[in-house]
Structures are given as structure tokens and as C-alpha cells.
Amino acid sequence: MQRRETQPRLIQAMKDVFNLPDLRQKILFTLGMLVVFRFITHIPLPGINVDALQQLFEQNQILGMLDLFSGGAMKRFSVAALGVYPYITASIIMQLLVPVIPALQNIAREGESGQRRINRITHLLTVPLAAVSGYGQIALLRSQMAIGQVEPLTVAVIVTSLTAGTVFLVWLGELITERGIGNGISMIIFAGIIASLPDMIGRAFLTKGDPVGLIVFIIVAMATLVLIVVFVEAHRRIPVQYARGTIRGGRMYRQSGSTYIPLRVNTAGMIPLIFAIALMTFPGTIASYFASPVGHDPNLASNIMRIFNPQVALPLGLIYRSLYFTLVIGFAFFYTMVIFEQMNLPQSLKQQGGFIPGIRPGKTTADYLNRTIKHLTFGGALFLAVVALIPFVVRDITGITTLTIQSTAMLIAVGVALDTMKQLESQLTMRRYEGFLK
């Protein structure tokens, strides 16, 4: 069935999506699960000083980023305060351990059954990580006077509730993946980011300041969004040819075909940004326990806190930004190489009878692919590092502190939106409809 030309392409594609019963059911199921997610983010835990908690999240960059991922649940200290972040951490740990531990390598080679076992291990690892994160969050809030002294039994109840909230969100995400549209875990993070935008934008417009700065901020934000879309979709096509032989009626027939390997410029996604922010936050967090009290002469720990404070102004802020820039590039190369080693493209090509035109199979192919991925990764790492520094540059130019561009949040939002659009596009194309993209 072909699309009628009486309406614009996007509007007709949206109508086609909702006219198909199975697609309509998947979309409504996804929206229903996201409504459940937003509901449990408003179920609070007791004993919290809301004002002190809000001030803490405004001063701590890593907590502000995690609160953005949870859709404000962390700032309200709700049952879903940890979001799906422990599951993401467990997934990253498993991705790093699989190439290192031979037993996990053997499991990963078992195909679909091996992937299910890896997922089961990831789920089991999520529980202790969520419990440790929940207790660490309580200790941090207690040190910042955002929570009073609580009994051990109350602490156990809070940690159990936070862990159960994370497991429940992971279960919702898997239901969305199985019965809805898009990757469920990514959709939950996407919903949290989108839910935090109205409050952030509203505070920016209500703040009295220079309207020119706000206009500049909006322009830079839109330009950053376009840049992210371009680099998320950018890839290099490596041509591949296949030569196969089949026997029919006692004769050998040669068959050939060609395709390509899409090597993405930004293979690592937002993972390097998360690693870099966590590492940059660690020294300041440790130093905060040994810093001199307010009003006293600053000691070494106080100076370390100033250096690793993302809000500090120039020229001292140049140290933080330079280290941040370098770490993002380093983690981008490290994580991309780990992922590329797991893919094992040269061996896969050899097993499938494929070869790159003009490149000898074997070691020459491996060297060519390694050289190509390193060149692409350099461009992707530089892109991530520039995007990571854009919030600091915009803040210095506009002077707006109430509205900040979270680079990681924008990368996630763009990636999830594009992935969901592509899934809808493929569903429509299978039914001979025209989709959203062209």
C-alpha cells in the first residue's frame, strides 16, 4: 500500500503508524510503561530535608547528571532515585570483563544462549551495585545534612526500597523492549531527560537576566543538537565482497555478492563522557571529607576541591576543563578499541568467505581495519570532547547558570530518538508504507 500524496510526508507517516493495529498497540504499551515509570518517581522516601537536597544537587555535577537521567527522582529521593544507572554500570563492567576473562569469552561465543547468560549475570550484578549505590547515596546526603540520623533498620529499608526500584525499572525496560518500541532501558532514560526539560526551561525564563544571553544560549543549543545528529549518524562504509560456492547436480557454481561494513565515527556513544565525569568528580569528593571548615584558612584538600569544581571560573577552571577534555578523548579511544576487539571483524570475514577489495585476507585485513577505526575514532573522540566543553563555554558567554546543556543527556536523547524512528521506519517499510526518514 503506497502513501497518498494529499498530506505532508511526516503527518501521513504518523497516521500510517497509528492505523496499523500492531504498531499502535506497541506504541500505546510503551507510553503506558513510561507513565508507570513517571508515577513511581513521585513516591518519596522519608526523612529528607528537601531544601538541602536541592542545593546539594545544584552544586554537584555528577549528582545533577544522574538526577537528569532519573527524571528528577533523585532530587526528590523517591523509590526510583537510582534509576537504571546501576544496570548501566553493570552492563559497562560486563562489556569490559568479557574480553579479559576467558570463561566469559567462551559464554559470549555460544550465540543467543550465551547472550542470555551474559544478561542474567548482568542482572545479578545490578542488585549489589544498586544496594551499594543506595547506601552511598544515604551516606552522602547525611554528610551534607540533607538527611538526619536514621536507625540501622531504617537504612536497611531505604536501601532495599532503592534496590527494588532499580530492579523494577529494569523490568519495565525489558517489557518495553519485548512488547513495545525501541530499547526499553534507553526509553526510560529518554523519558527522564524529557521530563526534566520543562522545569529547567521554565526556571531559565523566570530568572531575570540578559535576554540576549538567553537567545545566544538557544542558538548554541540548537547548533549543538544538529552537530550531535550529524556525528551520531556519521559512518564510513568499508566495501566487502563474498565469494561462495554451491554444488548443484554434481557441479560447482560460484556465487558472489557485495555489501559494506558501517564503521561509526562515534562508536563509544556517551560512555566516555560518563567515565570522564565520574573520574573528575572522585578527587573533589574525597577531598571534601578533609577540607577545612568554611571561614578557616584553606588547606590542601580545600584547594583540590576548588581545582576539581566544575563551577569554578577561569583561569583556575582551565585546569578542570583541560583534564576533562583529555580524559574524554582517552576513554573514547579505550572503549572503542574494546568494542572493536569484541566484534572481531577480520575473523568474521574469514569465516563467512568475505574480503575487502584490494586488501589481502588475514593480518593485512586486520591491520587495515585497525588503522581505519583509529582514524575514525580520533574524529569521534574530538567531537565528544568538544561537545563536553560546550556547556562551560556557553555558561561563560551567556552567564546563564539556571539552564545548562548536559552533553551526555543530549547524546542519549538524540540517539534514542533516532533509533526509535528507525524502528518505526523499518516497520512501515515492511508493509510498503513510506516512513519518517528518507
C-alpha positions as a LaTeX table, in Angstrom:
\begin{tabular}{lrrr}
\hline
Residue & $x$ (\AA) & $y$ (\AA) & $z$ (\AA) \\
\hline
Met1 & 0.00 & 0.00 & 0.00 \\
Gln2 & 1.51 & 3.31 & $-1.02$ \\
Arg3 & 1.14 & 6.59 & 0.81 \\
Arg4 & $-1.30$ & 9.10 & $-0.58$ \\
Glu5 & 0.25 & 12.37 & $-1.71$ \\
Thr6 & $-2.55$ & 14.53 & $-0.29$ \\
Gln7 & $-0.72$ & 15.26 & 3.01 \\
Pro8 & 2.85 & 16.08 & 4.09 \\
Arg9 & 5.14 & 13.10 & 4.48 \\
Leu10 & 5.61 & 13.33 & 8.27 \\
Ile11 & 1.90 & 13.72 & 9.05 \\
Gln12 & 0.94 & 10.86 & 6.75 \\
Ala13 & 3.62 & 8.63 & 8.27 \\
Met14 & 2.28 & 9.32 & 11.77 \\
Lys15 & $-1.24$ & 8.45 & 10.62 \\
Asp16 & 0.04 & 5.25 & 8.99 \\
Val17 & 1.72 & 4.22 & 12.25 \\
Phe18 & $-1.47$ & 4.56 & 14.26 \\
Asn19 & $-3.60$ & 2.96 & 11.53 \\
Leu20 & $-1.66$ & $-0.31$ & 11.89 \\
Pro21 & $-3.12$ & $-2.26$ & 14.85 \\
Asp22 & 0.12 & $-3.99$ & 15.93 \\
Leu23 & 2.20 & $-0.82$ & 15.76 \\
Arg24 & $-0.49$ & 1.16 & 17.55 \\
Gln25 & $-0.55$ & $-1.45$ & 20.31 \\
Lys26 & 3.24 & $-1.33$ & 20.70 \\
Ile27 & 3.28 & 2.47 & 20.91 \\
Leu28 & 0.45 & 2.60 & 23.44 \\
Phe29 & 2.12 & $-0.13$ & 25.51 \\
Thr30 & 5.39 & 1.85 & 25.53 \\
Leu31 & 3.61 & 5.04 & 26.58 \\
Gly32 & 1.77 & 3.15 & 29.32 \\
Met33 & 5.01 & 1.77 & 30.77 \\
Leu34 & 6.57 & 5.23 & 30.71 \\
Val35 & 3.56 & 6.60 & 32.62 \\
Val36 & 4.15 & 3.91 & 35.26 \\
Phe37 & 7.81 & 4.97 & 35.42 \\
Arg38 & 6.85 & 8.62 & 35.94 \\
Phe39 & 4.37 & 7.58 & 38.64 \\
Ile40 & 6.90 & 5.75 & 40.82 \\
Thr41 & 9.40 & 8.62 & 40.54 \\
His42 & 6.99 & 10.61 & 42.75 \\
Ile43 & 6.82 & 8.01 & 45.56 \\
Pro44 & 9.11 & 9.58 & 48.21 \\
Leu45 & 11.22 & 8.03 & 50.96 \\
Pro46 & 11.01 & 9.57 & 54.45 \\
Gly47 & 13.44 & 11.72 & 56.46 \\
Ile48 & 14.70 & 14.14 & 53.78 \\
Asn49 & 15.43 & 17.87 & 54.00 \\
Val50 & 14.14 & 18.91 & 50.57 \\
Asp51 & 15.81 & 22.35 & 50.53 \\
Ala52 & 19.24 & 20.99 & 51.48 \\
Leu53 & 18.82 & 18.17 & 48.97 \\
Gln54 & 18.03 & 20.59 & 46.13 \\
Gln55 & 21.04 & 22.76 & 46.99 \\
Leu56 & 23.29 & 19.69 & 47.02 \\
Phe57 & 22.19 & 18.61 & 43.54 \\
Glu58 & 22.73 & 22.11 & 42.14 \\
Gln59 & 26.34 & 22.12 & 43.42 \\
Asn60 & 27.34 & 18.57 & 42.48 \\
Gln61 & 27.67 & 17.98 & 38.72 \\
Ile62 & 27.67 & 14.17 & 38.78 \\
Leu63 & 24.58 & 14.10 & 41.02 \\
Gly64 & 22.89 & 16.61 & 38.74 \\
Met65 & 23.61 & 14.41 & 35.73 \\
Leu66 & 22.25 & 11.29 & 37.47 \\
Asp67 & 19.17 & 13.24 & 38.58 \\
Leu68 & 18.61 & 14.23 & 34.95 \\
Phe69 & 18.75 & 10.55 & 33.93 \\
Ser70 & 16.22 & 9.63 & 36.64 \\
Gly71 & 13.78 & 12.38 & 35.64 \\
Gly72 & 14.13 & 14.26 & 38.93 \\
Ala73 & 13.60 & 11.14 & 41.08 \\
Met74 & 16.97 & 11.55 & 42.78 \\
Lys75 & 16.32 & 15.15 & 43.78 \\
Arg76 & 13.02 & 14.04 & 45.34 \\
Phe77 & 14.71 & 10.96 & 46.85 \\
Ser78 & 11.94 & 8.70 & 45.60 \\
Val79 & 11.84 & 4.92 & 45.33 \\
Ala80 & 13.27 & 5.24 & 41.80 \\
Ala81 & 16.06 & 7.61 & 42.88 \\
Leu82 & 18.80 & 5.37 & 41.46 \\
Gly83 & 17.02 & 4.98 & 38.12 \\
Val84 & 18.59 & 2.35 & 35.86 \\
Tyr85 & 22.10 & 3.68 & 36.45 \\
Pro86 & 23.26 & 0.57 & 38.42 \\
Tyr87 & 22.15 & $-1.61$ & 35.50 \\
Ile88 & 24.08 & 0.60 & 33.07 \\
Thr89 & 27.14 & 0.33 & 35.32 \\
Ala90 & 26.77 & $-3.46$ & 35.44 \\
Ser91 & 26.46 & $-3.57$ & 31.63 \\
Ile92 & 29.62 & $-1.49$ & 31.21 \\
Ile93 & 31.51 & $-3.71$ & 33.66 \\
Met94 & 30.44 & $-6.84$ & 31.77 \\
Gln95 & 31.48 & $-5.31$ & 28.44 \\
Leu96 & 34.93 & $-4.62$ & 29.89 \\
Leu97 & 35.26 & $-8.06$ & 31.55 \\
Val98 & 34.16 & $-10.25$ & 28.63 \\
Pro99 & 37.34 & $-9.67$ & 26.56 \\
Val100 & 39.54 & $-10.19$ & 29.65 \\
Ile101 & 38.09 & $-13.30$ & 31.34 \\
Pro102 & 38.33 & $-16.49$ & 29.21 \\
Ala103 & 35.25 & $-18.09$ & 30.81 \\
Leu104 & 33.10 & $-15.10$ & 29.83 \\
Gln105 & 34.61 & $-15.17$ & 26.32 \\
Asn106 & 33.50 & $-18.80$ & 25.93 \\
Ile107 & 29.99 & $-17.91$ & 27.11 \\
Ala108 & 29.81 & $-14.98$ & 24.68 \\
Arg109 & 30.71 & $-17.29$ & 21.77 \\
Glu110 & 27.69 & $-19.52$ & 22.42 \\
Gly111 & 25.43 & $-17.26$ & 20.40 \\
Glu112 & 21.96 & $-16.39$ & 21.61 \\
Ser113 & 22.07 & $-18.73$ & 24.62 \\
Gly114 & 25.40 & $-17.24$ & 25.64 \\
Gln115 & 23.98 & $-13.74$ & 25.36 \\
Arg116 & 21.12 & $-14.73$ & 27.65 \\
Arg117 & 23.61 & $-15.99$ & 30.23 \\
Ile118 & 25.58 & $-12.76$ & 29.99 \\
Asn119 & 22.35 & $-10.80$ & 30.51 \\
Arg120 & 21.49 & $-12.95$ & 33.54 \\
Ile121 & 24.89 & $-12.24$ & 35.07 \\
Thr122 & 24.40 & $-8.53$ & 34.36 \\
His123 & 21.04 & $-8.60$ & 36.15 \\
Leu124 & 22.55 & $-10.37$ & 39.17 \\
Leu125 & 25.40 & $-7.84$ & 39.28 \\
Thr126 & 22.87 & $-4.99$ & 39.21 \\
Val127 & 21.44 & $-5.92$ & 42.64 \\
Pro128 & 24.63 & $-5.46$ & 44.73 \\
Leu129 & 25.61 & $-2.40$ & 42.72 \\
Ala130 & 22.19 & $-0.84$ & 43.42 \\
Ala131 & 22.48 & $-1.67$ & 47.12 \\
Val132 & 25.96 & $-0.15$ & 47.37 \\
Ser133 & 24.84 & 2.92 & 45.40 \\
Gly134 & 21.79 & 3.33 & 47.65 \\
Tyr135 & 23.86 & 3.17 & 50.83 \\
Gly136 & 26.43 & 5.54 & 49.33 \\
Gln137 & 23.69 & 8.00 & 48.47 \\
Ile138 & 22.39 & 7.89 & 52.06 \\
Ala139 & 25.92 & 8.48 & 53.41 \\
Leu140 & 26.42 & 11.43 & 51.05 \\
Leu141 & 23.09 & 13.01 & 51.97 \\
Arg142 & 23.87 & 12.54 & 55.65 \\
Ser143 & 27.28 & 14.22 & 55.29 \\
Gln144 & 25.63 & 17.18 & 53.55 \\
Met145 & 22.96 & 17.49 & 56.29 \\
Ala146 & 20.23 & 16.65 & 53.76 \\
Ile147 & 19.16 & 13.70 & 55.87 \\
Gly148 & 19.24 & 13.31 & 59.63 \\
Gln149 & 20.48 & 10.41 & 61.72 \\
Val150 & 18.46 & 7.29 & 60.96 \\
Glu151 & 18.37 & 3.92 & 62.63 \\
Pro152 & 20.10 & 0.93 & 61.01 \\
Leu153 & 16.76 & $-0.76$ & 60.36 \\
Thr154 & 15.51 & 2.37 & 58.56 \\
Val155 & 18.71 & 2.47 & 56.48 \\
Ala156 & 18.16 & $-1.18$ & 55.50 \\
Val157 & 14.57 & $-0.43$ & 54.48 \\
Ile158 & 15.65 & 2.57 & 52.37 \\
Val159 & 18.44 & 0.62 & 50.65 \\
Thr160 & 16.07 & $-2.27$ & 49.95 \\
Ser161 & 13.47 & 0.11 & 48.53 \\
Leu162 & 16.02 & 1.82 & 46.27 \\
Thr163 & 17.31 & $-1.55$ & 45.05 \\
Ala164 & 13.77 & $-2.79$ & 44.39 \\
Gly165 & 13.03 & 0.43 & 42.49 \\
Thr166 & 16.01 & $-0.11$ & 40.21 \\
Val167 & 15.09 & $-3.76$ & 39.56 \\
Phe168 & 11.50 & $-2.72$ & 38.82 \\
Leu169 & 12.65 & $-0.09$ & 36.30 \\
Val170 & 14.91 & $-2.65$ & 34.59 \\
Trp171 & 11.93 & $-5.00$ & 34.37 \\
Leu172 & 9.82 & $-2.21$ & 32.84 \\
Gly173 & 12.59 & $-1.54$ & 30.32 \\
Glu174 & 12.73 & $-5.18$ & 29.27 \\
Leu175 & 8.95 & $-5.25$ & 28.87 \\
Ile176 & 9.21 & $-2.24$ & 26.55 \\
Thr177 & 11.96 & $-3.93$ & 24.55 \\
Glu178 & 9.91 & $-7.13$ & 24.23 \\
Arg179 & 6.42 & $-5.74$ & 23.61 \\
Gly180 & 6.90 & $-2.07$ & 22.74 \\
Ile181 & 9.00 & 0.15 & 20.51 \\
Gly182 & 12.69 & 0.88 & 20.98 \\
Asn183 & 15.22 & $-0.21$ & 23.58 \\
Gly184 & 13.42 & $-0.19$ & 26.93 \\
Ile185 & 16.31 & 0.94 & 29.15 \\
Ser186 & 17.13 & 3.75 & 26.74 \\
Met187 & 13.47 & 4.76 & 26.56 \\
Ile188 & 13.30 & 5.08 & 30.36 \\
Ile189 & 16.39 & 7.30 & 30.41 \\
Phe190 & 14.98 & 9.30 & 27.48 \\
Ala191 & 11.69 & 9.80 & 29.34 \\
Gly192 & 13.56 & 11.01 & 32.41 \\
Ile193 & 15.54 & 13.53 & 30.39 \\
Ile194 & 12.47 & 14.85 & 28.57 \\
Ala195 & 10.50 & 15.09 & 31.83 \\
Ser196 & 13.21 & 17.32 & 33.35 \\
Leu197 & 13.28 & 19.80 & 30.47 \\
Pro198 & 10.09 & 21.82 & 31.22 \\
Asp199 & 11.22 & 22.65 & 34.76 \\
Met200 & 14.70 & 23.57 & 33.57 \\
Ile201 & 13.44 & 25.81 & 30.75 \\
Gly202 & 10.81 & 27.39 & 32.99 \\
Arg203 & 13.41 & 28.37 & 35.59 \\
Ala204 & 15.56 & 29.91 & 32.86 \\
Phe205 & 12.73 & 32.13 & 31.57 \\
Leu206 & 11.66 & 33.16 & 35.08 \\
Thr207 & 15.19 & 34.17 & 36.03 \\
Lys208 & 15.79 & 37.86 & 35.49 \\
Gly209 & 18.79 & 38.37 & 33.30 \\
Asp210 & 20.05 & 39.39 & 29.89 \\
Pro211 & 17.57 & 38.25 & 27.18 \\
Val212 & 20.40 & 38.39 & 24.62 \\
Gly213 & 22.26 & 35.74 & 26.60 \\
Leu214 & 19.21 & 33.51 & 26.57 \\
Ile215 & 18.86 & 33.91 & 22.80 \\
Val216 & 22.54 & 33.04 & 22.33 \\
Phe217 & 22.06 & 30.02 & 24.55 \\
Ile218 & 19.13 & 28.76 & 22.48 \\
Ile219 & 21.08 & 29.22 & 19.24 \\
Val220 & 24.10 & 27.35 & 20.60 \\
Ala221 & 21.85 & 24.57 & 21.95 \\
Met222 & 20.21 & 24.08 & 18.54 \\
Ala223 & 23.60 & 24.12 & 16.78 \\
Thr224 & 24.88 & 21.52 & 19.27 \\
Leu225 & 21.83 & 19.37 & 18.59 \\
Val226 & 22.48 & 19.45 & 14.83 \\
Leu227 & 26.17 & 18.63 & 15.42 \\
Ile228 & 25.23 & 15.64 & 17.58 \\
Val229 & 22.80 & 14.32 & 14.96 \\
Val230 & 25.44 & 14.59 & 12.23 \\
Phe231 & 28.13 & 12.77 & 14.22 \\
Val232 & 25.79 & 10.12 & 15.65 \\
Glu233 & 24.76 & 9.12 & 12.11 \\
Ala234 & 28.22 & 9.56 & 10.54 \\
His235 & 29.96 & 6.35 & 9.49 \\
Arg236 & 32.40 & 5.06 & 6.90 \\
Arg237 & 31.37 & 2.23 & 4.61 \\
Ile238 & 34.04 & $-0.42$ & 4.14 \\
Pro239 & 33.17 & $-2.42$ & 0.97 \\
Val240 & 33.10 & $-6.19$ & 1.37 \\
Gln241 & 32.71 & $-8.88$ & $-1.29$ \\
Tyr242 & 31.71 & $-12.51$ & $-0.72$ \\
Ala243 & 32.62 & $-15.47$ & $-2.91$ \\
Arg244 & 30.59 & $-18.60$ & $-2.28$ \\
Gly245 & 30.41 & $-21.95$ & $-3.98$ \\
Thr246 & 27.37 & $-24.22$ & $-4.16$ \\
Ile247 & 27.04 & $-27.72$ & $-5.63$ \\
Arg248 & 24.00 & $-28.39$ & $-7.81$ \\
Gly249 & 23.59 & $-31.59$ & $-9.78$ \\
Gly250 & 27.20 & $-32.53$ & $-9.16$ \\
Arg251 & 28.53 & $-29.21$ & $-10.48$ \\
Met252 & 30.16 & $-26.34$ & $-8.61$ \\
Tyr253 & 28.51 & $-22.94$ & $-9.06$ \\
Arg254 & 30.27 & $-19.76$ & $-7.99$ \\
Gln255 & 28.15 & $-17.00$ & $-6.45$ \\
Ser256 & 29.34 & $-13.55$ & $-5.47$ \\
Gly257 & 27.83 & $-10.62$ & $-3.65$ \\
Ser258 & 28.89 & $-7.30$ & $-2.19$ \\
Thr259 & 27.95 & $-5.32$ & 0.87 \\
Tyr260 & 29.72 & $-2.99$ & 3.29 \\
Ile261 & 30.71 & $-2.68$ & 6.95 \\
Pro262 & 29.48 & 0.58 & 8.52 \\
Leu263 & 32.18 & 1.82 & 10.90 \\
Arg264 & 30.72 & 4.62 & 13.01 \\
Val265 & 32.67 & 7.75 & 13.78 \\
Asn266 & 31.29 & 7.77 & 17.33 \\
Thr267 & 31.28 & 4.10 & 18.28 \\
Ala268 & 31.61 & 4.73 & 22.02 \\
Gly269 & 28.46 & 6.86 & 22.33 \\
Met270 & 28.14 & 8.72 & 25.64 \\
Ile271 & 30.17 & 6.19 & 27.69 \\
Pro272 & 33.44 & 8.24 & 27.60 \\
Leu273 & 31.57 & 11.28 & 28.97 \\
Ile274 & 30.19 & 9.25 & 31.88 \\
Phe275 & 33.62 & 7.78 & 32.69 \\
Ala276 & 35.32 & 11.17 & 32.47 \\
Ile277 & 32.75 & 12.94 & 34.68 \\
Ala278 & 32.93 & 10.17 & 37.30 \\
Leu279 & 36.74 & 10.29 & 37.38 \\
Met280 & 36.81 & 14.09 & 37.57 \\
Thr281 & 34.32 & 14.06 & 40.44 \\
Phe282 & 36.20 & 11.48 & 42.51 \\
Pro283 & 39.15 & 13.69 & 43.74 \\
Gly284 & 36.84 & 16.51 & 44.79 \\
Thr285 & 34.52 & 14.12 & 46.63 \\
Ile286 & 37.40 & 12.55 & 48.58 \\
Ala287 & 38.92 & 15.97 & 49.34 \\
Ser288 & 35.58 & 17.23 & 50.71 \\
Tyr289 & 35.97 & 14.93 & 53.73 \\
Phe290 & 39.32 & 16.54 & 54.67 \\
Ala291 & 38.70 & 20.16 & 53.66 \\
Ser292 & 38.89 & 22.90 & 56.29 \\
Pro293 & 35.57 & 24.31 & 57.55 \\
Val294 & 34.03 & 27.40 & 55.97 \\
Gly295 & 35.64 & 30.58 & 57.35 \\
His296 & 39.01 & 28.97 & 58.08 \\
Asp297 & 42.20 & 29.14 & 56.05 \\
Pro298 & 42.00 & 26.69 & 53.12 \\
Asn299 & 44.20 & 23.61 & 53.35 \\
Leu300 & 45.43 & 21.28 & 50.60 \\
Ala301 & 42.13 & 19.44 & 50.45 \\
Ser302 & 40.25 & 22.74 & 50.04 \\
Asn303 & 42.46 & 23.69 & 47.09 \\
Ile304 & 41.89 & 20.28 & 45.49 \\
Met305 & 38.14 & 20.83 & 45.86 \\
Arg306 & 38.46 & 24.17 & 44.06 \\
Ile307 & 40.51 & 22.70 & 41.22 \\
Phe308 & 38.03 & 19.84 & 40.62 \\
Asn309 & 34.95 & 22.03 & 40.95 \\
Pro310 & 33.25 & 22.31 & 37.51 \\
Gln311 & 31.63 & 25.60 & 38.54 \\
Val312 & 34.91 & 27.44 & 39.22 \\
Ala313 & 35.59 & 30.38 & 36.91 \\
Leu314 & 38.59 & 30.99 & 34.68 \\
Pro315 & 41.58 & 30.97 & 34.81 \\
Leu316 & 41.56 & 28.27 & 37.53 \\
Gly317 & 38.75 & 26.47 & 35.70 \\
Leu318 & 41.11 & 25.90 & 32.77 \\
Ile319 & 42.77 & 23.05 & 34.72 \\
Tyr320 & 39.48 & 21.20 & 35.15 \\
Arg321 & 38.44 & 21.71 & 31.55 \\
Ser322 & 41.81 & 20.59 & 30.15 \\
Leu323 & 41.78 & 17.40 & 32.23 \\
Tyr324 & 38.16 & 16.76 & 31.27 \\
Phe325 & 38.95 & 17.26 & 27.56 \\
Thr326 & 41.91 & 14.85 & 27.76 \\
Leu327 & 40.01 & 12.17 & 29.67 \\
Val328 & 37.11 & 12.18 & 27.21 \\
Ile329 & 39.50 & 11.59 & 24.29 \\
Gly330 & 41.37 & 8.88 & 26.19 \\
Phe331 & 38.24 & 6.99 & 27.24 \\
Ala332 & 36.79 & 7.29 & 23.73 \\
Phe333 & 39.84 & 5.52 & 22.27 \\
Phe334 & 39.91 & 2.91 & 25.06 \\
Tyr335 & 36.23 & 2.00 & 24.89 \\
Thr336 & 36.15 & 1.94 & 21.08 \\
Met337 & 39.13 & $-0.41$ & 20.96 \\
Val338 & 37.44 & $-2.72$ & 23.48 \\
Ile339 & 34.24 & $-2.83$ & 21.43 \\
Phe340 & 36.19 & $-3.33$ & 18.19 \\
Glu341 & 38.13 & $-6.25$ & 19.69 \\
Gln342 & 34.85 & $-7.89$ & 20.74 \\
Met343 & 33.48 & $-7.59$ & 17.20 \\
Asn344 & 36.50 & $-9.47$ & 15.78 \\
Leu345 & 35.69 & $-8.37$ & 12.24 \\
Pro346 & 38.73 & $-9.95$ & 10.47 \\
Gln347 & 37.87 & $-13.41$ & 11.83 \\
Ser348 & 34.18 & $-12.98$ & 10.99 \\
Leu349 & 35.01 & $-12.01$ & 7.41 \\
Lys350 & 37.29 & $-15.02$ & 7.03 \\
Gln351 & 34.66 & $-17.44$ & 8.34 \\
Gln352 & 31.97 & $-16.02$ & 6.02 \\
Gly353 & 34.19 & $-16.03$ & 2.95 \\
Gly354 & 34.30 & $-12.25$ & 2.69 \\
Phe355 & 37.17 & $-9.95$ & 1.78 \\
Ile356 & 37.83 & $-6.26$ & 1.33 \\
Pro357 & 38.66 & $-5.44$ & $-2.32$ \\
Gly358 & 42.35 & $-4.64$ & $-2.73$ \\
Ile359 & 43.25 & $-5.90$ & 0.78 \\
Arg360 & 44.79 & $-9.31$ & 1.41 \\
Pro361 & 42.84 & $-11.51$ & 3.87 \\
Gly362 & 44.34 & $-12.25$ & 7.28 \\
Lys363 & 46.77 & $-9.93$ & 9.02 \\
Thr364 & 46.66 & $-7.31$ & 6.25 \\
Thr365 & 42.88 & $-7.00$ & 6.64 \\
Ala366 & 43.20 & $-6.75$ & 10.43 \\
Asp367 & 45.86 & $-4.00$ & 10.11 \\
Tyr368 & 43.72 & $-2.11$ & 7.61 \\
Leu369 & 40.63 & $-2.24$ & 9.82 \\
Asn370 & 42.62 & $-1.24$ & 12.93 \\
Arg371 & 44.15 & 1.72 & 11.11 \\
Thr372 & 40.76 & 2.81 & 9.79 \\
Ile373 & 38.98 & 2.57 & 13.14 \\
Lys374 & 41.77 & 4.55 & 14.82 \\
His375 & 41.42 & 7.37 & 12.29 \\
Leu376 & 37.64 & 7.40 & 12.71 \\
Thr377 & 37.90 & 7.24 & 16.49 \\
Phe378 & 40.15 & 10.30 & 16.54 \\
Gly379 & 37.40 & 12.33 & 14.87 \\
Gly380 & 34.72 & 10.86 & 17.14 \\
Ala381 & 36.80 & 11.45 & 20.29 \\
Leu382 & 37.48 & 15.05 & 19.29 \\
Phe383 & 33.75 & 15.54 & 18.68 \\
Leu384 & 32.87 & 14.15 & 22.13 \\
Ala385 & 35.48 & 16.34 & 23.82 \\
Val386 & 34.19 & 19.47 & 22.09 \\
Val387 & 30.59 & 18.63 & 22.98 \\
Ala388 & 31.67 & 18.02 & 26.60 \\
Leu389 & 33.15 & 21.54 & 26.84 \\
Ile390 & 30.23 & 23.34 & 25.18 \\
Pro391 & 28.30 & 23.76 & 28.49 \\
Phe392 & 31.26 & 25.56 & 30.07 \\
Val393 & 31.77 & 27.82 & 27.06 \\
Val394 & 28.06 & 28.68 & 26.87 \\
Arg395 & 27.94 & 29.45 & 30.57 \\
Asp396 & 30.94 & 31.79 & 30.29 \\
Ile397 & 29.49 & 33.59 & 27.26 \\
Thr398 & 25.87 & 33.92 & 28.36 \\
Gly399 & 26.24 & 33.96 & 32.14 \\
Ile400 & 23.16 & 31.70 & 32.43 \\
Thr401 & 23.54 & 29.13 & 35.20 \\
Thr402 & 19.91 & 28.07 & 35.70 \\
Leu403 & 19.78 & 26.35 & 32.28 \\
Thr404 & 22.68 & 24.12 & 31.35 \\
Ile405 & 23.31 & 21.89 & 28.36 \\
Gln406 & 24.03 & 18.37 & 29.57 \\
Ser407 & 26.14 & 16.92 & 26.77 \\
Thr408 & 25.53 & 13.33 & 27.84 \\
Ala409 & 21.78 & 13.91 & 28.09 \\
Met410 & 21.63 & 15.40 & 24.59 \\
Leu411 & 23.63 & 12.49 & 23.15 \\
Ile412 & 21.29 & 9.97 & 24.78 \\
Ala413 & 18.14 & 11.82 & 23.73 \\
Val414 & 19.27 & 12.13 & 20.11 \\
Gly415 & 20.46 & 8.52 & 19.94 \\
Val416 & 17.24 & 7.10 & 21.41 \\
Ala417 & 15.03 & 9.29 & 19.19 \\
Leu418 & 16.90 & 8.25 & 16.03 \\
Asp419 & 16.88 & 4.57 & 16.99 \\
Thr420 & 13.13 & 4.63 & 17.69 \\
Met421 & 12.44 & 6.44 & 14.41 \\
Lys422 & 14.46 & 3.83 & 12.52 \\
Gln423 & 12.49 & 1.00 & 14.12 \\
Leu424 & 9.20 & 2.64 & 13.13 \\
Glu425 & 10.63 & 3.24 & 9.68 \\
Ser426 & 11.51 & $-0.43$ & 9.24 \\
Gln427 & 8.04 & $-1.49$ & 10.43 \\
Leu428 & 6.38 & 0.81 & 7.89 \\
Thr429 & 8.75 & $-0.21$ & 5.09 \\
Met430 & 7.95 & $-3.90$ & 5.63 \\
Arg431 & 4.31 & $-3.06$ & 5.00 \\
Arg432 & 5.20 & $-0.97$ & 1.91 \\
Tyr433 & 4.43 & 2.32 & 3.61 \\
Glu434 & 6.77 & 5.29 & 3.42 \\
Gly435 & 8.22 & 6.23 & 6.79 \\
Phe436 & 9.50 & 9.25 & 8.66 \\
Leu437 & 13.05 & 9.23 & 7.24 \\
Lys438 & 14.28 & 9.35 & 3.69 \\
\hline
\end{tabular}
